[in-house]
Amino acid sequence: DADVTQTPRNRITKTGKRIMLECSQTKGHDRMYWYRQDPGLGLRLIYYSFDVKDINKGEISDGYSVSRQAQAKFSLSLESAIPNQTALYFCATSDKGQGATDTQYFGPGTRLTVL
Amino acid sequence: GQSLEQPSEVTAVEGAIVQINCTYQTSGFYGLSWYQQHDGGAPTFLSYNALDGLEETGRFSSFLSRSDSYGYLLLQELQMKDSASYFCAVGSWGKLQFGAGTQVVVTP
């Protein structure tokens, strides 16, 4: 079984709809992240969480919210989806015990299309 | 703040050597990482440099020079399966900031 899973893998929705993307991990890591990837722009950090009670904005948090329901679960919501939120979304985890290495482990991604 | 620059695309033949450069402007970071991403797939960790110098992992090596604000990933004995995008990233305070990525195209 995959260590980091994301659901759904693909989603097509309409402008104005509320969308939730879910991430679960079995790696036992404390740190979880949400990124979006657009062609030519690499991976940009939306939100991150270092433990269940810790939520932090990344560089592009506007229009998004998150919930850390448990150590293993981190959800990303688009309250009112707009077409420029069409992108590939990745969840990632990291183990604080690794010190400064910051190696992150990524889920398979969710391809979101907003019409 | 931090920004990282890397070439958008590199093309090479099987068996060749490719060097992907990464220059950065940063106010401070712990180390430079490299990730590989095949088309439509998840990024996967390749290499990490905390200190200046060369780190070797099989056919892949990574180099960091903090004084020059520069690093590179060296791919040796290129194989078709190495066709992918490669991202450099600087890490600090538990976060990574990624470059835009370099697409490596390996031709027969």
Backbone of each chain as ProteinMPNN parsed JSONL, in Angstrom:
{"seq_chain_A": "DADVTQTPRNRITKTGKRIMLECSQTKGHDRMYWYRQDPGLGLRLIYYSFDVKDINKGEISDGYSVSRQAQAKFSLSLESAIPNQTALYFCATSDKGQGATDTQYFGPGTRLTVL", "coords_chain_A": {"N_chain_A": [[0.831, -1.192, 0.0], [0.396, 2.296, -0.673], [2.32, 4.881, 0.919], [1.56, 7.533, 1.195], [-1.478, 8.785, 0.431], [-3.897, 10.165, -1.801], [-7.106, 11.537, -2.278], [-9.801, 12.826, -4.246], [-8.298, 11.304, -7.213], [-8.636, 12.511, -9.599], [-10.593, 15.337, -10.509], [-13.317, 17.091, -11.722], [-14.875, 20.157, -11.672], [-17.231, 22.869, -11.164], [-17.133, 26.437, -11.474], [-17.355, 28.222, -8.43], [-18.148, 26.123, -6.821], [-17.698, 24.197, -3.789], [-14.868, 22.431, -2.857], [-13.182, 19.565, -1.621], [-10.046, 18.221, -1.02], [-8.398, 15.287, -0.108], [-5.897, 13.911, 2.056], [-4.012, 11.224, 3.197], [-1.735, 9.508, 5.356], [0.537, 6.865, 6.109], [2.997, 6.876, 7.188], [3.645, 7.815, 9.635], [4.559, 10.359, 10.07], [4.977, 13.669, 11.381], [4.791, 16.102, 10.059], [2.998, 17.751, 7.494], [2.081, 18.748, 4.176], [0.655, 20.88, 1.645], [0.781, 21.338, -1.811], [0.595, 23.13, -4.932], [0.889, 22.507, -8.408], [1.768, 24.024, -11.341], [2.212, 24.195, -14.875], [5.546, 24.963, -15.721], [5.964, 26.409, -13.417], [6.782, 25.016, -11.254], [6.605, 23.601, -7.938], [4.463, 24.965, -5.601], [3.978, 26.115, -2.315], [1.068, 25.734, -0.425], [-0.294, 25.381, 2.119], [0.928, 24.324, 5.347], [1.593, 21.974, 7.98], [2.831, 21.254, 11.147], [2.151, 19.732, 13.295], [-0.811, 18.264, 14.787], [-2.128, 20.431, 15.937], [-1.139, 22.603, 14.676], [-1.155, 24.929, 12.122], [-0.168, 26.472, 9.144], [0.185, 29.179, 6.862], [1.235, 28.987, 3.464], [3.053, 30.142, 0.576], [1.016, 30.713, -1.236], [-1.734, 30.89, -0.195], [-4.221, 32.118, -0.411], [-7.675, 31.764, -1.054], [-7.796, 29.16, -0.356], [-8.265, 26.665, 2.234], [-7.401, 24.664, 5.103], [-7.538, 21.565, 6.968], [-6.429, 19.77, 9.727], [-7.088, 16.802, 10.627], [-6.173, 14.671, 12.048], [-3.07, 13.111, 13.056], [-2.461, 11.659, 10.811], [-3.98, 12.692, 8.728], [-4.766, 15.24, 6.413], [-6.494, 17.796, 5.068], [-7.402, 19.666, 2.17], [-9.23, 22.492, 1.246], [-11.194, 24.127, -1.191], [-12.979, 26.854, -1.032], [-14.687, 28.268, -2.755], [-14.486, 27.447, -5.776], [-12.425, 28.551, -8.512], [-11.588, 29.096, -11.997], [-8.757, 29.571, -12.282], [-7.672, 28.017, -10.356], [-7.334, 25.586, -11.34], [-5.224, 22.912, -11.526], [-2.465, 20.707, -10.666], [-2.468, 19.034, -7.667], [-0.528, 18.352, -4.839], [0.044, 16.417, -1.951], [2.283, 16.186, 0.795], [4.617, 14.643, 3.078], [6.742, 14.853, 6.0], [9.371, 13.953, 8.229], [10.003, 15.153, 11.353], [12.058, 14.22, 12.812], [14.195, 13.936, 11.169], [15.887, 16.016, 11.257], [17.703, 18.572, 9.716], [17.393, 17.744, 7.137], [14.944, 17.674, 5.794], [13.632, 16.052, 3.958], [10.984, 15.294, 1.822], [8.002, 13.396, 1.267], [5.943, 12.501, -1.277], [2.464, 12.373, -2.186], [0.398, 10.788, -4.764], [-0.87, 12.779, -6.181], [-3.553, 15.044, -7.12], [-5.523, 15.762, -9.792], [-7.067, 18.635, -10.585], [-9.726, 20.21, -12.188], [-11.275, 23.188, -12.909], [-14.159, 24.406, -14.195]], "CA_chain_A": [[0.0, 0.0, 0.0], [1.135, 3.543, -0.744], [2.49, 5.524, 2.218], [0.826, 8.789, 1.151], [-2.558, 8.642, -0.531], [-4.71, 11.344, -2.03], [-8.393, 11.318, -2.934], [-9.796, 11.968, -5.413], [-7.135, 11.442, -8.079], [-9.056, 13.461, -10.624], [-11.867, 15.958, -10.194], [-13.762, 18.203, -12.553], [-15.938, 20.849, -10.971], [-17.641, 24.127, -11.767], [-16.835, 27.659, -10.737], [-18.218, 28.498, -7.291], [-18.37, 24.941, -6.0], [-16.751, 23.892, -2.722], [-14.163, 21.182, -3.148], [-12.228, 19.112, -0.613], [-9.061, 17.211, -1.406], [-7.98, 14.627, 1.122], [-4.578, 13.28, 2.092], [-3.767, 10.35, 4.331], [-0.389, 8.922, 5.333], [0.819, 5.794, 7.064], [4.425, 6.954, 7.488], [3.853, 8.241, 11.015], [5.219, 11.665, 10.087], [4.225, 14.757, 11.995], [4.674, 17.263, 9.181], [2.274, 17.539, 6.251], [2.133, 19.92, 3.305], [-0.104, 20.906, 0.403], [1.38, 22.116, -2.889], [-0.005, 23.06, -6.253], [1.877, 22.525, -9.483], [1.326, 24.534, -12.629], [3.299, 24.055, -15.858], [6.551, 26.022, -15.741], [6.065, 27.133, -12.143], [7.238, 24.149, -10.18], [5.717, 23.307, -6.822], [4.296, 26.11, -4.712], [3.415, 25.695, -1.045], [-0.21, 26.366, -0.107], [-0.383, 25.332, 3.575], [1.676, 23.252, 5.964], [1.222, 21.691, 9.372], [3.905, 20.517, 11.803], [1.471, 18.729, 14.112], [-2.264, 18.351, 14.678], [-2.622, 21.741, 16.376], [-0.331, 23.626, 14.017], [-1.497, 25.182, 10.72], [0.546, 27.658, 8.69], [0.005, 29.533, 5.453], [2.383, 28.989, 2.587], [3.19, 31.332, -0.262], [-0.171, 30.983, -2.07], [-2.85, 30.347, 0.574], [-5.499, 32.789, -0.699], [-8.656, 30.945, -1.76], [-7.702, 27.792, 0.162], [-8.221, 26.44, 3.671], [-6.998, 23.294, 5.412], [-7.916, 20.981, 8.245], [-5.595, 18.628, 10.138], [-8.044, 16.061, 11.445], [-5.405, 13.724, 12.855], [-1.69, 13.112, 12.601], [-2.367, 11.02, 9.51], [-4.926, 13.229, 7.748], [-4.639, 16.673, 6.167], [-7.397, 18.059, 3.951], [-7.342, 20.986, 1.533], [-10.538, 22.898, 0.725], [-11.38, 25.322, -2.002], [-14.321, 27.253, -0.591], [-15.458, 28.641, -3.939], [-13.476, 27.2, -6.809], [-12.346, 29.413, -9.687], [-10.811, 28.415, -13.04], [-7.292, 29.615, -12.16], [-7.25, 27.003, -9.401], [-7.07, 24.364, -12.102], [-3.81, 22.579, -11.311], [-2.162, 19.417, -10.05], [-2.252, 19.27, -6.244], [0.213, 17.298, -4.158], [0.252, 16.366, -0.511], [3.588, 15.627, 1.127], [4.891, 14.493, 4.506], [8.138, 14.908, 6.391], [9.605, 13.523, 9.602], [10.802, 16.154, 12.062], [13.23, 13.557, 13.362], [15.288, 13.917, 10.211], [16.706, 17.202, 11.432], [17.682, 19.603, 8.694], [17.331, 17.187, 5.794], [13.673, 18.137, 5.227], [13.158, 15.214, 2.859], [9.537, 15.186, 1.779], [7.468, 12.243, 0.562], [4.761, 13.032, -1.944], [1.379, 11.535, -2.663], [0.322, 10.655, -6.216], [-1.42, 13.98, -6.789], [-4.953, 15.175, -7.539], [-5.665, 16.691, -10.925], [-8.326, 19.368, -10.422], [-10.124, 21.108, -13.273], [-12.419, 24.041, -12.562], [-14.724, 24.923, -15.442]], "C_chain_A": [[0.872, 1.251, 0.0], [1.195, 4.185, 0.629], [1.698, 6.806, 2.325], [-0.236, 8.67, 0.058], [-3.366, 9.927, -0.614], [-6.002, 10.936, -2.711], [-9.104, 12.647, -3.119], [-8.511, 12.13, -6.226], [-7.403, 12.438, -9.21], [-10.399, 14.035, -10.235], [-12.114, 17.093, -11.173], [-14.936, 18.848, -11.842], [-16.242, 22.171, -11.669], [-17.28, 25.305, -10.864], [-17.862, 27.875, -9.635], [-18.475, 27.316, -6.379], [-17.313, 24.82, -4.908], [-16.171, 22.508, -2.958], [-13.242, 20.842, -1.983], [-11.337, 18.035, -1.199], [-8.498, 16.608, -0.124], [-6.624, 13.94, 0.964], [-4.477, 12.452, 3.359], [-2.374, 9.75, 4.216], [-0.244, 7.877, 6.429], [2.286, 5.795, 7.464], [4.689, 7.36, 8.935], [4.551, 9.582, 11.132], [4.329, 12.723, 10.723], [3.91, 15.884, 11.016], [3.966, 16.902, 7.89], [2.141, 18.85, 5.5], [1.141, 19.75, 2.155], [0.582, 21.848, -0.583], [0.442, 22.108, -4.099], [1.11, 23.171, -7.29], [1.207, 22.986, -10.763], [2.488, 24.411, -13.605], [4.243, 25.251, -15.815], [6.743, 26.764, -14.432], [6.529, 26.259, -10.999], [6.169, 23.921, -9.135], [5.655, 24.511, -5.892], [3.501, 25.684, -3.49], [2.143, 26.47, -0.733], [-0.372, 26.499, 1.41], [0.521, 24.212, 4.071], [1.318, 23.162, 7.434], [2.314, 20.842, 9.995], [3.381, 19.551, 12.856], [-0.017, 19.045, 14.087], [-2.781, 19.742, 15.027], [-1.917, 22.901, 15.698], [-0.713, 23.734, 12.534], [-0.814, 26.491, 10.312], [0.279, 27.908, 7.214], [1.333, 29.422, 4.718], [2.374, 30.223, 1.72], [1.945, 31.674, -1.065], [-1.434, 30.467, -1.404], [-4.199, 30.98, 0.238], [-6.41, 31.893, -1.521], [-8.678, 29.505, -1.301], [-7.83, 27.793, 1.685], [-7.848, 24.981, 3.897], [-7.546, 22.873, 6.759], [-7.005, 19.802, 8.527], [-6.425, 17.828, 11.131], [-7.35, 15.103, 12.41], [-3.975, 13.786, 12.353], [-1.597, 12.613, 11.163], [-3.192, 11.677, 8.416], [-4.838, 14.747, 7.671], [-5.447, 16.981, 4.914], [-7.256, 19.493, 3.47], [-8.709, 21.303, 0.952], [-10.413, 24.14, -0.128], [-12.819, 25.757, -1.743], [-15.24, 27.601, -1.754], [-14.491, 28.583, -5.133], [-13.59, 28.176, -7.973], [-11.427, 28.767, -10.71], [-9.299, 28.489, -12.86], [-6.769, 28.75, -11.013], [-7.123, 25.623, -10.057], [-5.577, 24.076, -12.048], [-3.71, 21.146, -10.831], [-1.789, 19.694, -8.592], [-1.565, 18.068, -5.606], [0.198, 17.513, -2.65], [1.621, 15.757, -0.263], [3.722, 15.518, 2.643], [6.384, 14.567, 4.752], [8.244, 14.552, 7.857], [10.497, 14.52, 10.301], [12.065, 15.543, 12.63], [14.413, 13.542, 12.423], [16.206, 15.121, 10.357], [16.598, 18.139, 10.274], [17.493, 19.051, 7.289], [16.057, 17.614, 5.072], [13.193, 17.297, 4.055], [11.652, 15.068, 2.949], [9.115, 14.033, 0.874], [6.094, 12.631, 0.029], [3.729, 11.959, -2.25], [1.318, 11.555, -4.179], [-0.28, 11.864, -6.935], [-2.908, 13.879, -7.098], [-5.001, 16.194, -8.661], [-7.036, 17.323, -10.851], [-8.544, 20.294, -11.608], [-11.357, 21.869, -12.84], [-12.924, 24.702, -13.841], [-15.45, 26.245, -15.229]], "O_chain_A": [[1.95, 1.267, 0.595], [0.259, 4.066, 1.419], [1.211, 7.15, 3.402], [0.093, 8.474, -1.112], [-3.501, 10.669, 0.359], [-6.002, 10.095, -3.611], [-9.025, 13.514, -2.248], [-7.715, 13.023, -5.937], [-6.495, 13.11, -9.698], [-11.253, 13.329, -9.699], [-11.25, 17.934, -11.418], [-15.885, 18.166, -11.453], [-15.586, 22.538, -12.644], [-17.144, 25.162, -9.649], [-19.066, 27.737, -9.85], [-18.974, 27.494, -5.268], [-16.181, 25.276, -5.071], [-16.893, 21.546, -3.223], [-12.596, 21.726, -1.421], [-11.81, 17.067, -1.794], [-8.164, 17.324, 0.82], [-6.266, 13.46, -0.111], [-4.811, 12.914, 4.45], [-1.886, 9.509, 3.112], [-0.818, 7.99, 7.512], [2.772, 4.813, 8.024], [5.819, 7.264, 9.412], [5.083, 9.909, 12.193], [3.103, 12.679, 10.618], [2.877, 16.542, 11.135], [4.276, 15.891, 7.26], [2.095, 19.925, 6.1], [0.827, 18.632, 1.745], [0.919, 22.985, -0.255], [-0.384, 21.21, -4.265], [2.125, 23.833, -7.076], [0.211, 22.414, -11.207], [3.643, 24.515, -13.194], [3.809, 26.402, -15.863], [7.591, 27.652, -14.34], [6.655, 26.738, -9.872], [4.975, 24.033, -9.413], [6.688, 25.014, -5.45], [2.491, 24.989, -3.598], [2.129, 27.7, -0.769], [-0.565, 27.602, 1.923], [0.843, 23.279, 3.335], [0.82, 24.108, 8.045], [2.691, 19.814, 9.433], [4.1, 18.641, 13.267], [-0.436, 19.998, 13.43], [-3.781, 20.184, 14.46], [-2.078, 24.053, 16.101], [-0.611, 22.762, 11.786], [-0.872, 27.486, 11.034], [0.163, 26.973, 6.421], [2.398, 29.716, 5.261], [1.767, 31.235, 2.071], [1.812, 32.804, -1.535], [-2.149, 29.666, -2.005], [-5.235, 30.409, 0.581], [-6.002, 31.333, -2.539], [-9.479, 28.708, -1.789], [-7.541, 28.793, 2.341], [-7.964, 24.157, 2.99], [-7.959, 23.697, 7.576], [-6.822, 18.934, 7.675], [-6.46, 18.136, 12.322], [-7.891, 14.773, 13.465], [-3.692, 14.434, 11.345], [-0.762, 13.081, 10.389], [-3.111, 11.251, 7.264], [-4.834, 15.446, 8.684], [-5.132, 16.493, 3.829], [-7.021, 20.41, 4.257], [-9.289, 20.481, 0.243], [-9.649, 25.06, 0.163], [-13.762, 25.101, -2.186], [-16.426, 27.271, -1.741], [-13.787, 29.546, -5.438], [-14.684, 28.576, -8.37], [-10.568, 27.967, -10.341], [-8.604, 27.551, -13.25], [-5.571, 28.747, -10.728], [-6.838, 24.629, -9.39], [-4.763, 24.897, -12.472], [-4.712, 20.465, -10.619], [-0.896, 20.496, -8.318], [-1.967, 16.923, -5.808], [0.321, 18.634, -2.154], [2.07, 14.904, -1.028], [3.033, 16.21, 3.393], [7.19, 14.372, 3.843], [7.329, 14.811, 8.639], [11.639, 14.719, 9.888], [13.035, 16.25, 12.902], [15.519, 13.179, 12.823], [17.205, 15.226, 9.645], [15.486, 18.481, 9.871], [17.437, 19.826, 6.333], [16.085, 17.887, 3.872], [12.418, 17.784, 3.232], [11.106, 14.759, 4.009], [9.76, 13.73, -0.13], [5.207, 13.035, 0.78], [4.06, 10.808, -2.532], [2.098, 12.259, -4.821], [-0.205, 11.959, -8.16], [-3.448, 12.793, -7.308], [-4.577, 17.339, -8.503], [-8.051, 16.649, -11.028], [-7.66, 21.063, -11.984], [-12.363, 21.275, -12.45], [-12.202, 25.463, -14.486], [-15.984, 26.816, -16.179]]}, "seq_chain_B": "GQSLEQPSEVTAVEGAIVQINCTYQTSGFYGLSWYQQHDGGAPTFLSYNALDGLEETGRFSSFLSRSDSYGYLLLQELQMKDSASYFCAVGSWGKLQFGAGTQVVVTP", "coords_chain_B": {"N_chain_B": [[13.85, 36.334, 1.583], [13.529, 33.736, -0.93], [14.725, 32.632, -4.086], [14.986, 30.468, -6.849], [16.828, 29.457, -9.661], [16.81, 27.529, -12.585], [17.679, 25.767, -15.601], [15.207, 25.446, -18.202], [14.966, 23.253, -19.898], [16.808, 20.368, -20.917], [18.489, 18.466, -23.309], [19.76, 15.281, -24.151], [21.762, 12.47, -25.268], [21.378, 8.915, -24.853], [23.55, 7.424, -22.489], [25.148, 9.612, -22.191], [26.405, 12.454, -20.241], [24.786, 14.685, -18.069], [24.463, 17.925, -16.758], [22.686, 19.734, -14.429], [22.126, 22.924, -13.552], [21.661, 25.006, -10.678], [20.904, 28.043, -9.433], [20.691, 30.266, -6.71], [19.011, 32.693, -4.67], [19.008, 33.559, -1.477], [18.011, 34.089, 1.914], [18.889, 32.487, 3.827], [19.391, 29.069, 4.559], [19.095, 25.507, 5.171], [19.96, 23.404, 3.534], [20.475, 22.069, 0.176], [18.283, 20.436, -1.934], [17.411, 17.813, -4.277], [14.888, 16.749, -6.497], [13.124, 14.305, -8.385], [10.779, 14.036, -11.015], [8.666, 12.12, -12.819], [6.667, 12.313, -15.784], [3.47, 13.32, -14.925], [3.644, 12.037, -12.521], [4.466, 11.584, -8.975], [6.71, 13.795, -7.255], [9.961, 12.656, -6.342], [12.466, 12.144, -3.887], [15.921, 12.756, -4.511], [18.575, 13.62, -3.822], [20.691, 15.298, -1.395], [22.367, 18.151, -0.181], [23.971, 19.319, 2.543], [26.322, 20.46, 3.245], [29.06, 22.204, 1.631], [30.326, 20.863, -1.413], [30.618, 17.624, -3.007], [28.113, 15.154, -3.35], [27.576, 11.769, -3.809], [25.418, 9.458, -5.341], [25.078, 6.623, -6.594], [24.476, 6.718, -10.032], [23.899, 9.347, -9.94], [24.951, 12.576, -8.895], [25.36, 15.286, -6.623], [26.075, 18.719, -6.106], [27.192, 21.422, -4.072], [27.857, 24.853, -3.586], [28.063, 27.178, -1.314], [29.251, 29.668, -1.151], [29.206, 30.558, -3.738], [26.538, 30.579, -4.242], [25.258, 28.409, -5.534], [24.437, 25.344, -7.098], [24.503, 21.97, -8.396], [23.108, 19.203, -10.219], [24.274, 16.151, -11.281], [23.904, 13.905, -13.825], [24.843, 10.796, -14.757], [25.841, 8.404, -17.293], [23.441, 8.327, -18.841], [20.116, 7.109, -19.041], [17.167, 5.981, -20.765], [15.062, 5.978, -18.994], [15.649, 8.083, -17.373], [14.53, 10.326, -18.389], [12.73, 12.991, -17.412], [11.436, 15.471, -15.11], [13.452, 17.631, -13.162], [13.928, 19.002, -10.01], [15.385, 21.571, -8.096], [15.652, 22.451, -4.648], [15.473, 24.541, -1.818], [15.855, 24.197, 1.661], [14.445, 25.196, 4.724], [13.617, 25.659, 8.122], [11.822, 23.521, 8.192], [10.483, 23.651, 5.786], [10.287, 23.517, 2.188], [11.456, 25.289, -0.651], [10.881, 25.327, -4.032], [12.599, 25.213, -7.197], [11.66, 26.024, -10.623], [11.979, 23.821, -12.167], [13.674, 21.474, -14.33], [13.355, 20.05, -17.417], [14.466, 17.017, -18.503], [15.35, 15.5, -21.432], [15.923, 12.473, -22.827], [17.447, 11.052, -25.568], [17.544, 8.354, -27.991]], "CA_chain_B": [[13.148, 35.471, 0.658], [14.344, 32.794, -1.687], [14.331, 32.298, -5.436], [15.906, 29.513, -7.443], [16.767, 29.428, -11.117], [17.392, 26.375, -13.254], [17.283, 25.784, -17.01], [13.889, 24.836, -18.39], [15.043, 21.961, -20.593], [18.1, 19.875, -21.375], [18.359, 17.264, -24.13], [21.019, 14.552, -24.285], [21.586, 11.106, -25.773], [21.654, 7.815, -23.921], [24.948, 7.209, -22.18], [25.835, 10.891, -21.981], [26.378, 13.076, -18.909], [24.039, 15.938, -18.057], [24.589, 18.712, -15.529], [21.588, 20.69, -14.25], [22.569, 23.939, -12.611], [20.651, 25.678, -9.862], [21.421, 29.201, -8.711], [19.671, 30.699, -5.769], [19.156, 33.883, -3.848], [18.296, 33.197, -0.267], [18.435, 34.744, 3.142], [19.373, 31.468, 4.749], [18.772, 27.755, 4.363], [19.854, 24.405, 5.75], [20.59, 22.591, 2.519], [19.909, 22.048, -1.175], [17.788, 19.107, -2.291], [17.0, 17.567, -5.661], [13.769, 15.827, -6.647], [12.828, 13.856, -9.747], [9.36, 13.823, -11.254], [8.276, 11.642, -14.136], [5.466, 12.973, -16.273], [2.224, 12.931, -14.276], [3.895, 11.318, -11.277], [4.834, 12.31, -7.766], [8.145, 14.079, -7.069], [10.654, 11.763, -5.409], [13.742, 12.675, -3.408], [17.117, 12.185, -5.13], [19.856, 13.927, -3.213], [20.677, 16.432, -0.481], [23.662, 18.69, 0.23], [23.956, 20.253, 3.661], [27.627, 21.11, 3.232], [29.679, 22.384, 0.318], [31.016, 19.7, -1.944], [29.935, 16.673, -3.872], [27.478, 13.978, -2.786], [27.367, 10.818, -4.895], [24.455, 8.39, -5.099], [24.994, 5.845, -7.825], [24.75, 7.482, -11.256], [23.584, 10.75, -9.703], [25.761, 13.305, -7.93], [24.908, 16.66, -6.43], [27.147, 19.588, -5.633], [26.762, 22.703, -3.5], [28.834, 25.861, -3.193], [27.311, 28.269, -0.676], [29.91, 30.948, -1.442], [28.806, 30.943, -5.097], [25.074, 30.462, -4.322], [25.152, 27.579, -6.742], [24.521, 23.901, -6.964], [24.132, 21.261, -9.615], [22.84, 17.769, -10.225], [24.977, 15.517, -12.391], [23.349, 12.613, -14.19], [25.83, 10.096, -15.579], [25.378, 7.201, -18.0], [22.017, 8.566, -19.017], [19.235, 6.058, -19.534], [15.874, 6.507, -21.228], [14.184, 6.166, -17.832], [16.004, 9.338, -16.713], [13.698, 11.401, -18.942], [11.879, 13.427, -16.309], [11.741, 16.817, -14.633], [14.297, 17.633, -11.972], [13.722, 20.232, -9.263], [16.191, 21.876, -6.927], [14.832, 23.034, -3.582], [16.193, 24.913, -0.608], [15.075, 23.867, 2.837], [14.679, 25.92, 5.972], [12.519, 25.632, 9.088], [10.858, 22.47, 7.875], [9.806, 23.876, 4.519], [11.092, 23.527, 0.982], [11.046, 26.126, -1.773], [11.331, 24.633, -5.23], [12.783, 25.868, -8.471], [10.602, 25.738, -11.601], [12.2, 22.504, -12.739], [14.367, 21.277, -15.599], [12.932, 18.83, -18.096], [15.552, 16.314, -19.183], [14.88, 14.632, -22.507], [16.974, 11.556, -23.25], [17.155, 10.495, -26.895], [18.318, 7.135, -28.281]], "C_chain_B": [[14.108, 34.603, -0.116], [13.831, 32.706, -3.11], [15.404, 31.401, -6.013], [15.721, 29.514, -8.945], [17.469, 28.188, -11.643], [16.921, 26.404, -14.69], [15.965, 25.051, -17.195], [13.972, 23.457, -19.04], [16.473, 21.647, -20.993], [17.843, 18.594, -22.169], [19.715, 16.605, -24.28], [20.723, 13.132, -24.764], [21.881, 10.101, -24.669], [23.146, 7.659, -23.719], [25.726, 8.471, -21.89], [25.765, 11.315, -20.517], [25.648, 14.408, -19.021], [24.24, 16.624, -16.717], [23.458, 19.735, -15.494], [22.0, 21.678, -13.172], [21.399, 24.576, -11.877], [21.328, 26.833, -9.136], [20.309, 29.748, -7.833], [20.039, 32.012, -5.115], [18.359, 33.607, -2.59], [18.857, 33.919, 0.933], [18.909, 33.748, 4.183], [18.659, 30.158, 4.53], [19.675, 26.679, 4.941], [20.61, 23.619, 4.693], [19.853, 22.652, 1.202], [19.541, 20.615, -1.517], [17.467, 19.043, -3.773], [15.91, 16.502, -5.67], [13.573, 15.518, -8.128], [11.334, 13.652, -9.876], [9.152, 13.348, -12.688], [6.917, 12.219, -14.485], [4.212, 12.43, -15.604], [2.393, 12.228, -12.949], [4.219, 12.215, -10.107], [6.323, 12.639, -7.764], [8.742, 13.096, -6.062], [12.034, 12.32, -5.108], [14.916, 11.957, -4.087], [18.358, 12.382, -4.27], [19.747, 15.18, -2.35], [22.108, 16.833, -0.158], [23.451, 19.666, 1.383], [25.238, 21.088, 3.67], [28.118, 21.293, 1.804], [30.363, 21.099, -0.114], [30.082, 18.79, -2.697], [29.367, 15.517, -3.057], [27.163, 13.027, -3.937], [26.394, 9.729, -4.469], [24.268, 7.637, -6.401], [25.349, 6.684, -9.038], [24.519, 8.979, -11.07], [24.517, 11.343, -8.656], [25.196, 14.71, -7.797], [26.016, 17.453, -5.761], [26.552, 20.871, -5.091], [27.972, 23.579, -3.224], [28.059, 27.043, -2.621], [27.931, 29.627, -1.014], [29.52, 31.466, -2.825], [27.295, 30.92, -5.283], [24.668, 29.587, -5.498], [25.213, 26.109, -6.379], [24.227, 23.25, -8.298], [23.85, 19.801, -9.319], [23.489, 17.203, -11.469], [24.372, 14.135, -12.62], [24.31, 11.935, -15.154], [25.205, 8.849, -16.216], [23.867, 7.253, -18.215], [21.281, 7.365, -19.593], [17.898, 6.682, -19.923], [14.958, 6.797, -20.033], [14.513, 7.434, -17.05], [15.255, 10.532, -17.301], [12.647, 11.766, -17.91], [12.163, 14.897, -16.055], [12.506, 16.722, -13.327], [14.191, 19.012, -11.311], [14.783, 20.381, -8.187], [15.283, 22.561, -5.911], [15.732, 23.394, -2.412], [15.275, 24.691, 0.581], [15.452, 24.731, 4.022], [13.424, 25.842, 6.825], [11.412, 24.667, 8.683], [10.119, 22.628, 6.565], [10.809, 23.796, 3.376], [10.544, 24.577, 0.015], [11.697, 25.575, -3.025], [11.622, 25.589, -6.373], [11.684, 25.426, -9.434], [10.792, 24.404, -12.302], [12.903, 22.528, -14.079], [13.887, 19.973, -16.21], [14.124, 18.242, -18.845], [14.949, 15.344, -20.19], [16.055, 13.78, -22.959], [16.571, 10.932, -24.576], [18.026, 9.277, -27.164], [19.598, 7.45, -29.034]], "O_chain_B": [[15.327, 34.711, 0.017], [12.62, 32.705, -3.326], [16.586, 31.552, -5.706], [14.597, 29.566, -9.444], [18.568, 27.842, -11.21], [15.883, 26.995, -14.988], [15.643, 24.14, -16.432], [13.143, 22.589, -18.765], [17.246, 22.534, -21.357], [17.067, 17.74, -21.742], [20.715, 17.285, -24.51], [19.592, 12.654, -24.678], [22.55, 10.412, -23.684], [23.92, 7.752, -24.671], [26.85, 8.407, -21.393], [25.162, 10.646, -19.678], [25.872, 15.168, -19.963], [24.193, 15.983, -15.667], [23.295, 20.516, -16.432], [22.198, 21.304, -12.016], [20.289, 24.667, -12.402], [22.223, 26.62, -8.318], [19.131, 29.692, -8.188], [21.208, 32.386, -5.02], [17.141, 33.438, -2.654], [20.024, 34.308, 0.961], [19.286, 34.127, 5.292], [17.443, 30.137, 4.336], [20.863, 26.904, 5.173], [21.752, 23.213, 4.908], [18.758, 23.206, 1.107], [20.359, 19.701, -1.411], [17.277, 20.063, -4.435], [15.988, 15.498, -4.962], [13.822, 16.353, -8.998], [10.689, 13.152, -8.954], [9.425, 14.074, -13.643], [6.125, 12.566, -13.61], [3.917, 11.238, -15.693], [1.407, 11.858, -12.311], [4.246, 13.44, -10.226], [7.125, 11.83, -8.231], [8.111, 12.751, -5.063], [12.686, 12.899, -5.976], [14.919, 10.734, -4.226], [19.103, 11.436, -4.015], [18.855, 16.008, -2.532], [22.958, 15.982, 0.106], [22.825, 20.713, 1.214], [25.236, 22.258, 4.051], [27.651, 20.621, 0.884], [30.904, 20.353, 0.702], [28.933, 19.125, -2.984], [30.042, 14.966, -2.187], [26.554, 13.429, -4.928], [26.519, 9.152, -3.389], [23.403, 7.974, -7.209], [26.415, 7.299, -9.073], [24.89, 9.784, -11.924], [24.835, 10.698, -7.657], [24.626, 15.255, -8.742], [26.789, 16.927, -4.96], [25.534, 21.353, -5.586], [28.983, 23.115, -2.697], [27.466, 27.821, -3.369], [27.217, 30.621, -1.147], [29.505, 32.675, -3.056], [26.81, 31.213, -6.376], [23.852, 29.971, -6.335], [25.942, 25.696, -5.478], [23.756, 23.907, -9.226], [24.29, 19.247, -8.312], [23.285, 17.705, -12.575], [24.337, 13.303, -11.714], [24.562, 12.445, -16.246], [24.195, 8.322, -15.748], [23.129, 6.35, -17.823], [21.763, 6.697, -20.508], [17.548, 7.77, -19.465], [14.175, 7.746, -20.061], [13.755, 7.829, -16.164], [15.338, 11.636, -16.764], [11.782, 10.957, -17.573], [13.022, 15.496, -16.702], [12.247, 15.851, -12.496], [14.343, 20.045, -11.964], [15.059, 19.436, -7.447], [14.277, 23.173, -6.271], [16.641, 22.643, -2.059], [14.075, 24.961, 0.518], [16.63, 24.968, 4.288], [12.308, 25.947, 6.318], [10.225, 24.964, 8.817], [9.227, 21.839, 6.255], [12.011, 23.981, 3.566], [9.332, 24.737, -0.124], [12.912, 25.38, -3.075], [10.986, 26.634, -6.508], [10.874, 24.559, -9.105], [9.876, 23.908, -12.957], [12.756, 23.466, -14.862], [13.998, 18.914, -15.593], [14.712, 18.892, -19.71], [14.143, 14.482, -19.841], [17.067, 14.305, -23.421], [15.491, 10.355, -24.699], [19.128, 9.173, -26.626], [20.365, 6.542, -29.356]]}, "name": "protein", "num_of_chains": 2, "seq": "DADVTQTPRNRITKTGKRIMLECSQTKGHDRMYWYRQDPGLGLRLIYYSFDVKDINKGEISDGYSVSRQAQAKFSLSLESAIPNQTALYFCATSDKGQGATDTQYFGPGTRLTVLGQSLEQPSEVTAVEGAIVQINCTYQTSGFYGLSWYQQHDGGAPTFLSYNALDGLEETGRFSSFLSRSDSYGYLLLQELQMKDSASYFCAVGSWGKLQFGAGTQVVVTP"}
